[in-house]
């Protein structure tokens, strides 16, 4: 077990509270690059998602890791803003691809403004993100160049994962051709790298600690925490309150996504049950009935897919803890070290 001796500065602060300390500055930095101007209707669409303000976990991890390694907050707001803005425009595109109903508790952009305008507006966020990174790179020399390259690497790998995800949802649509290996490949890019260890690495680089040893350590810890994070997301899609979660319950099943509980259930199902599951997955979202989605849910419950997923969350969480223990002496011994551990735990010990 990791022994944490909390300092006075961080005794009562959680990762969620840490995010709230920096949220306003990150949000205002984004608006310096994406402002309301003419044509007003166009910019209002991108600003809608920006102003809905999600959990800010990704920029929070970047800020926290940067501070852990000695950076000042003002040195981190530009890359943190780029990280959050990347999420805002990517989610707008994801919602169009998946025909999602809700985003952060409100109707998805394409439901409010139409897919054509939402897609075009998302490009505004995309362009602004690279402008933020360019400004940071120019101002920070070699360190800025390294951060820019790492950000590019992260985004490239994320888009590859999105292709694999979309290929299954829109082309394959057949659970017989799915595997846990495929699931983990998607998770590795869209969750582990983009959501967890990528932001951590960016924070370390921004603090001047972009050496291979530090980046590898953060990758190892973040990979295990990231897998746990995504499996929790799969569980919450089926169990969380819709208003609390901010997304439609069973939305992943309507969209035909690969989730670990479904994969486990499919592996255990009878041939007749597999045939019906495949028939449902072959349908487009709008063609699936509520009854069919509830059948998928019933298979997950019958074959204890949620219990299997929860066990894997526990195992991956233990691996993340073991890695933190292994690298404990390599982490800077300051007021942010215990908070870093709290942040890792908060990724998969959550209810939304």
Protein Blocks (a to p, Z undefined) as FASTA:
>chain_A
ZZddddfklmmpcfklmmmmmmmmmmmmmmmmmccdddfklmmmmmmmmmnopnklmmmm
mmmmmmmnopafklmmmmmmmmmmmmmmmmmmmmmmnopabgghiacfklmnojklmmmm
mmmmmmmmmmmmmmmmmmnommlmmmmmmmmmmmmmmmmmmmmmmmmmmmnopaklgcfk
lmmmmmmmmmmmmmmmmmmmmmmmmnopacfklmmmmmmmmmmmmmmmmmmmmmmmmmmc
fklnopaehklmmnopacfklmmmmmmmcfklmmmmmmmmmpcfklpcfklmmmmmmmmm
mnommmmmmmmmmmmmmmmmmmmmmmmmmpccdfklmmmmmmmmmmmmccZZ
